[in-house]
Amino acid sequence: MAVFCRNCGKSLADDARFCSGCGAQMQPPVAPPPYYYPTTTVTRLVRPRAGRMIAGVCQGLANAYAWDVVWVRVITVLLTVFGGGSGLLAYIIFWIVMPEEPLMFPPVVPPPPGVPPPPPYQPPS
């Protein structure tokens, strides 16, 4: 790979420490960082409130590990039918162990200053 001086632009050898034209010091070659596999953060196993069929176990597993939920459901059914009920047993265990996703309430916004609060609720009489 061709190396050029940053000051004068003269072509240099790959192993040059100083420019032969202007005498500027060359930066030492930086070794590329070692390749690493990108780590994916696995979220906590929770049973989501949206997109679930029965209890949300398959949807929760699919969300946590970035799998397709259809394949998780198919594998669960196949294990239930052909695995002697092990799929159903695993589903029930996951149903008990996996917590349900917490409710997300909208933030309470206080009324602007100068605006009176709404009257308390009066049931019809």
C-alpha positions in Angstrom: 0.0 0.0 0.0 1.4 3.4 -0.9 2.2 5.7 2.0 2.4 9.5 1.5 3.7 12.2 3.7 1.1 14.3 5.4 3.1 17.5 5.1 4.6 17.5 1.6 2.7 14.6 -0.1 5.8 12.7 -1.2 5.5 9.0 -1.7 7.4 7.0 1.0 8.3 3.4 1.6 6.0 1.4 3.8 8.5 1.1 6.7 9.7 4.8 6.6 9.8 6.6 10.0 10.7 10.0 8.6 9.8 11.8 5.3 12.9 12.1 3.0 11.6 15.3 1.6 10.6 17.4 4.6 11.8 15.3 7.5 8.4 15.0 9.2 8.0 12.1 11.5 5.6 9.5 10.2 3.0 7.9 12.5 3.8 4.3 13.2 1.4 1.9 11.5 -1.5 1.0 13.7 -2.4 -2.7 13.8 -6.1 -3.2 13.1 -8.0 -4.2 16.2 -8.6 -8.0 16.6 -11.8 -9.2 15.1 -14.4 -9.8 17.6 -17.9 -11.2 17.3 -20.5 -8.6 18.0 -22.2 -9.4 21.2 -26.0 -9.1 21.3 -27.5 -8.2 24.6 -30.0 -10.8 25.5 -32.9 -9.2 27.3 -34.5 -10.7 30.3 -37.1 -13.4 29.5 -40.5 -11.8 30.0 -43.9 -12.7 28.7 -45.0 -9.8 26.6 -48.5 -8.4 26.8 -48.8 -7.9 23.0 -48.5 -10.5 20.3 -49.1 -13.6 22.4 -51.4 -16.5 21.8 -52.0 -18.3 25.1 -49.6 -17.1 27.8 -46.8 -15.4 25.7 -44.1 -17.9 26.4 -43.2 -18.5 22.7 -43.4 -14.8 22.0 -41.1 -14.0 24.9 -38.5 -16.6 23.8 -38.7 -15.2 20.3 -38.2 -11.6 21.5 -35.4 -12.4 23.8 -33.3 -14.4 21.3 -34.4 -12.6 18.1 -36.0 -15.7 16.7 -39.0 -16.0 14.5 -42.1 -16.6 16.7 -43.7 -18.9 14.2 -40.8 -21.3 14.3 -40.8 -21.3 18.1 -44.5 -22.1 18.1 -44.0 -24.9 15.5 -41.2 -26.5 17.5 -43.3 -26.3 20.7 -46.2 -28.0 19.0 -43.9 -30.7 17.5 -42.3 -31.4 20.9 -45.8 -31.6 22.4 -47.1 -34.1 19.8 -44.0 -36.2 19.1 -41.9 -35.6 22.2 -44.2 -37.3 24.6 -45.6 -34.1 26.0 -42.3 -32.5 26.8 -43.2 -29.4 24.8 -46.3 -28.9 26.9 -44.4 -29.5 30.1 -41.7 -27.0 29.1 -44.4 -24.5 28.1 -46.1 -24.8 31.5 -42.7 -24.5 33.3 -41.8 -21.4 31.3 -45.3 -20.0 32.0 -44.7 -20.3 35.8 -41.0 -19.1 35.7 -41.2 -16.2 33.2 -42.5 -13.0 34.7 -45.1 -11.0 32.8 -44.1 -7.7 31.2 -44.9 -4.8 33.5 -47.7 -2.4 32.6 -46.6 0.8 30.9 -48.7 3.7 32.1 -48.5 7.1 30.4 -46.7 9.7 32.5 -48.8 11.9 34.7 -48.6 15.5 33.4 -49.5 18.2 36.0 -51.8 20.9 34.8 -50.1 24.2 33.8 -49.8 26.9 36.4 -52.9 28.9 36.9 -55.3 26.2 35.7 -57.5 24.8 38.4 -57.4 21.0 38.9 -60.5 19.1 37.6 -63.2 18.5 40.2 -63.2 15.1 41.9 -65.3 12.3 40.4 -68.9 12.3 41.5 -70.8 9.1 40.9 -74.3 9.7 39.3 -77.0 9.7 42.0 
